[in-house]
Structures are given as structure tokens and as C-alpha cells.
Amino acid sequence: MSSPQNTQSQPNAGLIFAELNAFQRSGALKGAIDLDLFTLIDNGAVTASQIADKVQANARSVRILCDFLVVHGHLTKQNQEYGLTPTSKQFLSKNSRAYMGALSGFLLHEEVAAGFRDIAGVVRRGGPPGRTLMDEEPIWVEFARSMAPMAYMVSEKVTDALKSGGPVKSVLDIAASHGLYGITVARHNPDAQVTALDTAKVLELARENAAHAGISARHRLKPGNVFETDLGSGYDLVLVTNFLHAFDRPTNEALLLRIRRCMVPGGRIAIVDMVPNEDRVSPPASADFALTMLANTQGGDTYTFREYQEMLSAAGFRDARLEPLPPLPQELVVARA
């Protein structure tokens, strides 16, 4: 597969300028989300003055922000009226069930951004100094709250992909966070009992989501650390979602072995993660994510499907397969115990 490397034949100083100013784009988008600007426009406030009245700001500042968002493809402008693009209407207006604005709470969180302030130092050390994101429970509460809209979409895709393996009865949801992966499996499998494992504070959000989904009676919370807590036994499905990328291969192999030992023979493990191609520079979202792991974890990385096959095999799993989850960036790795 060809790589997404820049193939421009002429030097482009504008590219360098744009990259060094990229923080302005993310800052402007977050500001617009915080102001709920996209929903206001969707509801009919389409001029700078109308928006300013709604957000208690002056029209000049609103006009400057909106014009910036037009330049960068998030809004349209005709005469003095602003409109939504198809993407902003679907994903940034709260009128849409696919609203994704909440993601900014985690993706642009101060603790996440901090890892990128000294990439040269991170590269020299091989990771961040001192404590990492994995050690900070408050940010994972924010993660559970902010990333739930995207997780809802991914969990539906994952559950649909798992249907071909038949119904499940006993599910372990590791690093459950918001709990939506296990909850979605339970909604589609009326006999399934789900055990959600994470820290106690994070699991409060999973408890709320399970109640909202009407499956509380089949959703058990197990506060603890996946590397130390007794996992139980008899699971025919174990969900490991957006987790293994935070650790090195030996740690993952030890964890996968621990997981296999709590499963019934023939049970399935379902890993959801960013999976780059063998060239490690495609697809772009998965390739980029490795730098996020370098900046925020000690030893984390993205893993190719071949590497997942090797880790799973070392832990005693078999028949690993990779399934894309279009149009989402994550992919699904499934294997048998």
C-alpha cells in the first residue's frame, strides 16, 4: 500500500507556516464548541450580531472567529450570513445525534497537550518525564465523559462485527471507562452478563450509562487494576478497547495471557485500537497516534496487525483476524482462546 508521504515537487514554505500555527485551528474550534456556536447557527442565529446576542459577546469578536472557521472549512459564508457545512451540521451541532463536540474536553485537555510541549525532550528520554496520563485518574473521568459520543458509534460497529460469532453470555469489559462497549453488547445480547473493570470513579459513569440503557441488572462493576485485580472466570467474550496502545509488548503479552486464563475455551477476545499498516505511516490517523503514545506514556505505541498476531499467539490465542470499522479510524482484532 502506498504511503501518505508528501509528494510535492516544489518546496512549500506555506506548509511549514501552517503546521507551526496548527494550534490556532484547534483552539478556535474548541472555542466555537465551548460557545455552542454551531448549534446556534443551526437554530437560525446566522449573523455575527445574532450570534453575539446569544453568547453575550461583541459582534466584532464573533465575526473574526466565524470568518476563521470559514477559512478552515467549518462554516460557510454568504454575504454576512454564516452556515454549517455538512460535517459541522452532523458532528458539531447539538441538534444532531452524532454530535462529537464533547471530544474536545479530552483531546484538548491541558494534561494531553502538555505531552507535546517538548517533543525533542520526549524523544531524547524515550517518553515523558515523571508521571504519565496513565497515572492520572481525573483525566480518565474526563475521557469517559468526553469520548462517549464517539465510543457509542464505535461500539455499535464492533457489536455488529461480533454477531457472526454467535450470542455471548458472559462479558468482561476491560478498562471499561464509560462502559459503552459492554453496554452495547448487552443491548444486542439479551442473555449477556457484563462485568466492567476500571477505577471506581470512572465506573460511576459506566453505572449511569448502564442505567440509561436499561441493562443495570446485567451490568456489574468491578473496581480495580487490570494487572492486579482478580478478573474472575468463565468469560466467552473479553473486550479490550483503546488500551493496549498504552503499554509495551512484554506488558501486553503478560496481560493477554492473564486474560486468556479467565476465558472459556473458544471464547473471543475483541481488541479495538488504532492499527497502522506495516509501513507505519498509513493510514494517517493510526500512524499519527504513535506520537501521542510517545508523548504521554512510558513504552506505549501503536501496533500493526502482525504485531497483534504475535502478541496474541504468545499468550495462547489463535485465529486472529482484523476487521475495519469504516468510516472510523479504529479497527477490530478478534481472536479465539
N, C-alpha and C positions, 0 to 999 in steps of 0.2 A: 504494500500500500504506500502511495506517495505521502511524503511528509508535508506539513503545512508551513515549511520554511519560506521566508520572504524571498521572492524571486525577482524583485525589481531590478531592472538592468541599469538604472541610474541611481546615484546617491540621492537620498531624500532627507534633507535636514528637518523638514516638517514632521517626519515620523518621530525623530528624537524629541522635538519640542512637544509634540502631542503626548508622548509617553511620560515625559517629566511632569506634565501637567495633568496626568490622568486622575490624580486625587481630587481635582476640581470637579470632574464629572460625577464621581461617586458622592462627593459632598453635596453637590447640587441636587442629585437625585434623592438622597436621603432627606435633604431639607424639604423638597417637594412632598415627599411621603409624610414627613412629620406635620406639614401644613395641611395634609389631605387634599392637596391641590388637584389631583387627578379626579377625585370623586366630585369636587366642587364643579369642575368643568363639565364632567359627565352629567351633573344635575342642572346645568344651564348657566352657571356663572362663567362667562366666556371672555369678558374683557378684563384688563388689569384692574380697573376701578371696581368692577363687580366682585372680583376675587379678593381685592384688598379689603372691601367691606366685610366679607365673610371671615377673613383671618385676622382682622384688626391690624392691618399693616398699611403702609402708604403705597399708592399706585405705582410710583417710580420703581421701588424695590421689587414689587411683584412683576412689573413689566420686564425688568432686567433678568430675573430668574426665569420667567417664561420664555423669553427670547433665547436664553442659553439652552433651555430644554428643546426648543425648536431646532436650533443649530445641531444638536446632538441626537435628534431623531425620536424624542419622546413626546413632542407635541407638534401640531400643525398650526399655521397662522395664515389667515386670510383677512386682509385689511387690518383691523385692530382686534379681531376675534381669534381666540385660541380654541383648538380642538384636540381630541385624542387620536393617536394612531391606533391601528388595530391591536398592537401589542400592549400599549398603555391602557386601552379600554378593557382588555381581557385580564391583565395581570396587575394593574396599579389602581384601578377604581374599586372601591369597596362595594360597589353595586354588583360586582362580578363574583361568582362563587369560586373563581380561580385566582382570587386576589393573592398576590405574593409580596406586597409591600412590607409585611411583618419580617421578612427575611433580613431587612436592613438592621434590625435590632441586634442580630448576632454577627452577620457578615461584616458590619462596620463598627462592631463593638471595640471600645478602646483596647481591651486586652488582646483581641485578634490583630488589630492594626499595629500594636506595639512590636510584634514579632518581625515586622517588615522595616522598622526604623533603621536597623543596622545590619543589612544583609551581608555586607563584607565581613562583619564580625561573626555572624552566624556561620558563614562558610568556613572561616578560619577555625572556629571552635567545633564545627560539625553539628551545631544545634544551638538553641537559645541558652542564655545564661540562667542559672538557677532554676526556679520553679517553672513549670510549663503549664499550658492550658489544661492538661490532663489532671493537674493538681488543684484546679480552682473550681470547686463545686458551684458557686454562684453563677458562673458563666454558663454552666450546663443547664441550670434552671432557665436562664435566658435562651439558650439553644432550644430547649424543649418548647418554650413558649413561641419563639420566633420562627422556627423551622417547621412547625406543624403543618402549615398550608402546603408546602412542597412535599412533606412526608405523606400527606394524605394522597396526593397524586401518585407518588412512587409506590405506596403500599397497595393501592388498587391494581397497579400494573404487576407487582410482584405476586399478589394473591391470584390474579388471573393466570399468570405463568405457572404457578404451582398446582393449579387444578388438574392438570394432566396426570399428576402422580396420585390422584385419588384423595378422598377426605382424610382429615387428620383429627386425632383425638386429644393428644397431649403436646402442648407447645411451650417451649422455653424461649422467651424474648430477651436476649442478652443486650445489656446497655440499652434498655427499652426506651429511655428518655420519655417522650410524650406518649409512648405506648401504642402509637397508631399502627405499626406493622402487625403486632399481635392482635390488636383490636379488630383490624380489618380481616385478618384470617378468621377470627372468631365469628365475625358477622356473616362470613361466607361458609362457615362450617358449624352448623348449629350444635354439634356434639363436642366441639373443641373446648378444652380447658386450657387457659393460658396462664403461665407464670411469668411475671415481668420482673426482671432483675436490674436494679440500678440503685443509686443512693436514695436515702429516704426522702430528701427534699425534692429531688427530681420526680420521684414516683408519685408525689402528690398530684402532679399534672396528669400523669397517666391514669390515676384513680378518677380524676374529674372527667377525662376523655372517655374512659370506660363507662362511667355512669351516663354520660351524654349519649353514648352509642347503645345503651340498654343492655350491656353484657356484664355488668358488675358481678353477677353471681358466678360467672365463669372466668373471672379475671382476678388472679391472686397476686399480691405484691410481695416481692422478696427483696428487702433492702440488703445491700451488701456489695462486696467487691468480687467481681467475677473470677479473679485469680485466687481467692481465698475462701469464699462462701461455699457451703455445701450446695451443689447445684440440684440435688435430687436425682431422680432416675426415671426411666420409662418413657422418655420423650420420643415421639415419632417425627417431630419437626423442631429444629432449633434455628431461630432467626438471629443472624449476626449482621447488623445493619450499620454501615458507616462507622466501623470500629477498628478493624484490623489495620487500617492505614496508620494508626497512631503508634504502632509498635514495630520492632524489628522482626526479622524472620524467626530467629530462635524463640522469641517470646510468643509469637503467633503459633508456631508449631506446638509448643507446650500447651497453649490454651486450647488449640484444636484437639489435641489428644485428650485433654480434660473433658472437653465437650463430647467427644465420641464415646467416652466411657459412661456418660449419663444417658445415652440413647439406646433405643431398642435396635436389634439387628435389622438392617434395611431401612432405618429411618433416614430422613433427609436433613441436611444442613443447607440453609439458604443464606448466602453471603451477598449483601448489597454494598457496592462500593464503586469508586472510580477505577476503571481498569484500562490502562493505556495499552496501545499496541506495542509490539516488540521494539519498534523504533524509539519508543518513549517520548516522541514529540507529536503524536497524534492518538486519538482526537484531541483538539486543543484543551477542552475543559479538564479531561483526565490528566493530560500532560502537565498542565499548569498546577494542578493540585499537589504535585510532589513538592513544590516550593513552599506551599502552605504548611506542609508537614515538616519540612526542614526548619522553617521559621518558628514553629510552635510546639514541636515535640522533640524528645530525645530518642532518635532512632527510627521515627516514623517515615513512611514512604508510600508511594503508590506501587501496586504490584500487577504485573502482566498476568494474563490467564495462565501461561505456562508456569509462572511462579506460584500461583494459587494451586495449580495441579500438583506441583512438587510439595508444597506445604501440606496439602490435604492428604496426599499419599503417605507422607512421613508420619502423619497422625492416624493412619489406618483407614482413611476414607477411599472410596472408589467411584468410578463412573462420573467423574466431574464433567460438567458441561457449562457453557457460557451462553446466556441469553440476553440480548439487548432489550432495553426498555424504552424504545423511542416514544416521544422526542426527548426524553430525559437523559441527562449526562451519565447517570449511574448505570451499571449493568448488574446482572444477577448471575452468581455462580452457585450451582446446585451440585451436591454430591451425596452419595449413599454411605451410611455407616456400615 
